[in-house]
Amino acid sequence: MNRRGLRLELVAGLVIALALPVVAAGAQSLATQTSLTVTTSDLGGQTRAAAAVSVTGADGLPATGAVAIVDGVGQGGRQLAQVALSATGQATVMLALPGGAHNLRAVYSGDAIYLGSTSVTAAVQAQASSTPSFGVTLAAVSPSTLPLVLTAGDAGTVNVTVTPVNPSALTSPMFVTLSCSGLPNQASCTFSPESVEILPTTPTGCASGSPASACPPVSSMVLQTQAAGTVMATPPAFHGRGSGPVAWAVLLPGMLGLGGLAWGARRRALLSWLALLALVGLVATLGTTACNPRYYYLNHGPPNNVSTPSGTYTVTVTGQSSNGITAITQSTTMVLTVQ
């Protein structure tokens, strides 16, 4: 091998050696540590749990993204709520727990920088109650996973399951109305159906593969975002030599006023009457032309659509029912990311 070839090989080897650490650094993901603190309280005979979560990366910085509160161990755990972490890597969510033993975990799903992690299990014993109530849980349909990630202008579908608690104690049907809050601007949610019915015989569980009649009621929630629009209606062309409603709105009162002045100073009463008539004509004409919002809309079209702002949002889904005396409100949360 000649010297030139040897020199080229050495240069190529040096470039590869310098590039490898850069590639490795770009592909590196940092480990995280997730902690969970649960504080319980009694509210109307039902146990409420405040779950406080903190996620920190191996670099000591707070993590970003979403964290879920799961009840149960292993893969059989049931997700109770999902919430977006704040800028400090923390989040708090309120949970309504049915009576019995619960094993709560905080599960961080990770992001482009940090790996996912799971907290130590917190054992909670919830107070049993004989009062009829319900719980609300969510399951993603399209896209099929939570957090729900949508591009502005797209829609996502989530199944909302309303699970009865002590339905046998009901003396009349319980109707639960669903709603959502926490959506970004230019986004909306719709439920089908918006209200579900719970009877004393409504199932409290659902085995895999069971028909809908053997399961708690489910409502389909559609989250719709909005894309930016730039299409504007083309104003109609005015026919004639530059004349139009706006021109007449300005010229007509002036012409009437000049005509009144021609009558002379001895006809001041008539001039006053003509001035009043001109003012009325001006107001009426402007009200039907360019100064009227409807005129502007018909001739210029709607304004540009504003896009749903990108970001990560915690959406609260609430179910509310009333027996005529007291209201029962239960809710859960999910994370929506708009790109």
LUMTOR-598392 format. One line per field, with one value per residue (C-alpha): residue in three letters; x, y, z. Coordinates in steps of 0.5 Angstrom, whole numbers. Layout:
REM LUMTOR-598392
donu: [ALA ...]
X: [X ...]
Y: [Y ...]
Z: [Z ...]
This chain:
REM LUMTOR-598392
donu: [MET ASN ARG ARG GLY LEU ARG LEU GLU LEU VAL ALA GLY LEU VAL ILE ALA LEU ALA LEU PRO VAL VAL ALA ALA GLY ALA GLN SER LEU ALA THR GLN THR SER LEU THR VAL THR THR SER ASP LEU GLY GLY GLN THR ARG ALA ALA ALA ALA VAL SER VAL THR GLY ALA ASP GLY LEU PRO ALA THR GLY ALA VAL ALA ILE VAL ASP GLY VAL GLY GLN GLY GLY ARG GLN LEU ALA GLN VAL ALA LEU SER ALA THR GLY GLN ALA THR VAL MET LEU ALA LEU PRO GLY GLY ALA HIS ASN LEU ARG ALA VAL TYR SER GLY ASP ALA ILE TYR LEU GLY SER THR SER VAL THR ALA ALA VAL GLN ALA GLN ALA SER SER THR PRO SER PHE GLY VAL THR LEU ALA ALA VAL SER PRO SER THR LEU PRO LEU VAL LEU THR ALA GLY ASP ALA GLY THR VAL ASN VAL THR VAL THR PRO VAL ASN PRO SER ALA LEU THR SER PRO MET PHE VAL THR LEU SER CYS SER GLY LEU PRO ASN GLN ALA SER CYS THR PHE SER PRO GLU SER VAL GLU ILE LEU PRO THR THR PRO THR GLY CYS ALA SER GLY SER PRO ALA SER ALA CYS PRO PRO VAL SER SER MET VAL LEU GLN THR GLN ALA ALA GLY THR VAL MET ALA THR PRO PRO ALA PHE HIS GLY ARG GLY SER GLY PRO VAL ALA TRP ALA VAL LEU LEU PRO GLY MET LEU GLY LEU GLY GLY LEU ALA TRP GLY ALA ARG ARG ARG ALA LEU LEU SER TRP LEU ALA LEU LEU ALA LEU VAL GLY LEU VAL ALA THR LEU GLY THR THR ALA CYS ASN PRO ARG TYR TYR TYR LEU ASN HIS GLY PRO PRO ASN ASN VAL SER THR PRO SER GLY THR TYR THR VAL THR VAL THR GLY GLN SER SER ASN GLY ILE THR ALA ILE THR GLN SER THR THR MET VAL LEU THR VAL GLN]
X: [0 3 3 -3 -7 -5 -6 -13 -15 -12 -16 -23 -21 -21 -27 -31 -28 -30 -37 -39 -39 -44 -48 -48 -50 -56 -59 -58 -64 -63 -66 -71 -74 -82 -84 -92 -95 -102 -106 -113 -119 -127 -132 -139 -138 -133 -125 -122 -114 -110 -104 -98 -93 -85 -81 -73 -68 -61 -59 -62 -67 -75 -78 -83 -89 -95 -96 -101 -104 -105 -109 -106 -100 -97 -100 -107 -107 -113 -111 -115 -112 -107 -104 -99 -93 -91 -85 -82 -84 -89 -97 -103 -109 -115 -118 -125 -124 -129 -129 -123 -116 -112 -105 -103 -97 -95 -93 -88 -89 -82 -81 -75 -70 -72 -74 -80 -80 -85 -86 -86 -93 -98 -103 -109 -115 -122 -128 -134 -140 -147 -149 -150 -145 -141 -134 -131 -125 -122 -120 -117 -120 -117 -111 -111 -106 -106 -103 -108 -103 -107 -104 -108 -114 -115 -120 -119 -124 -124 -129 -132 -134 -139 -138 -144 -142 -147 -153 -157 -159 -162 -169 -170 -165 -159 -157 -150 -149 -142 -138 -130 -126 -119 -119 -114 -117 -120 -122 -128 -131 -138 -141 -145 -149 -148 -152 -152 -157 -155 -160 -160 -159 -153 -147 -141 -136 -134 -131 -127 -131 -138 -143 -145 -151 -147 -142 -142 -145 -140 -140 -136 -132 -129 -124 -124 -118 -118 -113 -111 -115 -113 -119 -122 -128 -127 -131 -136 -134 -138 -141 -141 -136 -133 -140 -142 -146 -140 -140 -147 -147 -142 -144 -152 -152 -147 -151 -158 -154 -152 -159 -161 -156 -159 -165 -162 -162 -169 -171 -168 -173 -173 -166 -166 -171 -167 -161 -165 -167 -160 -157 -163 -161 -153 -155 -160 -155 -149 -153 -154 -147 -140 -141 -145 -142 -147 -145 -137 -138 -142 -137 -131 -132 -130 -124 -118 -119 -114 -111 -111 -105 -99 -98 -99 -106 -109 -117 -122 -128 -133 -140 -145 -152 -157 -163 -166 -163 -156 -151 -146 -140 -134 -128 -122 -116 -113 -107 -108 -102 -103 -98]
Y: [0 7 13 16 10 9 17 16 10 14 20 15 12 18 21 15 15 22 20 14 18 23 18 14 21 22 15 15 15 17 13 16 15 16 17 16 19 17 21 19 22 21 24 22 15 14 14 20 19 25 22 26 24 26 24 26 24 21 28 31 34 34 29 31 27 23 19 14 12 4 0 -7 -11 -14 -13 -14 -7 -2 5 10 16 20 26 31 32 40 43 41 34 33 32 31 27 26 19 16 9 4 0 -5 -6 -3 -3 4 5 11 9 14 13 16 21 22 23 19 12 10 8 5 7 3 0 4 0 3 1 4 5 0 4 2 8 7 11 10 10 13 10 11 7 9 7 11 12 6 8 14 19 21 24 28 33 39 38 31 27 22 17 14 10 12 6 8 2 2 2 -2 -1 -6 -1 4 5 8 9 13 17 19 25 26 32 34 40 42 42 47 53 51 44 40 34 30 24 19 18 24 20 13 9 5 0 -4 -10 -7 -11 -8 -12 -15 -21 -21 -23 -21 -18 -10 -12 -16 -10 -3 2 5 12 14 21 24 29 34 39 44 46 53 55 60 60 67 68 72 79 80 85 91 93 100 106 105 106 102 102 105 110 112 112 117 121 121 125 130 131 132 137 141 141 144 150 152 154 160 162 164 157 155 150 146 146 143 138 136 135 131 126 126 124 118 116 116 111 107 106 104 99 95 96 96 98 92 85 81 85 84 77 76 80 78 71 68 70 65 59 59 52 48 50 45 42 37 38 34 33 31 27 28 24 27 24 27 23 30 31 30 30 25 27 22 24 22 25 23 27 30 32 36 37]
Z: [0 -2 3 0 1 8 9 7 11 17 16 15 21 25 22 24 31 32 30 34 41 37 35 41 45 40 42 49 54 61 67 71 78 79 86 89 95 97 102 103 106 107 103 104 106 100 100 96 95 93 89 88 83 82 76 76 71 72 70 76 72 72 67 62 59 62 68 69 76 76 81 81 80 74 67 70 73 71 69 74 71 67 68 65 69 70 68 75 74 78 78 83 81 85 85 88 90 91 98 99 98 92 90 87 82 78 71 67 60 58 52 47 53 59 60 63 70 76 83 89 90 95 99 100 104 102 106 104 102 101 97 90 86 80 77 70 66 60 54 48 41 35 36 40 46 51 52 46 40 35 29 29 25 27 31 37 40 47 50 57 61 67 72 77 85 89 84 88 93 87 88 81 75 76 69 69 64 61 60 59 61 60 53 49 45 38 41 43 45 44 47 44 48 52 58 60 65 71 73 80 75 71 71 75 71 64 62 56 50 53 50 51 55 60 61 64 60 55 51 46 46 40 41 35 34 29 23 21 15 10 5 4 0 -6 -6 -11 -17 -17 -24 -26 -26 -19 -16 -10 -4 0 -5 -5 3 3 -3 -2 5 2 -4 0 4 -2 -5 2 2 -5 -2 1 8 8 8 14 17 10 11 18 15 10 14 19 13 10 17 17 10 12 18 14 8 13 17 10 7 9 17 18 20 16 9 11 12 5 1 5 7 14 18 18 22 28 29 36 39 40 47 52 56 62 60 65 64 69 70 74 77 82 85 86 93 92 86 85 81 79 74 71 67 61 57 50 46 40 35]
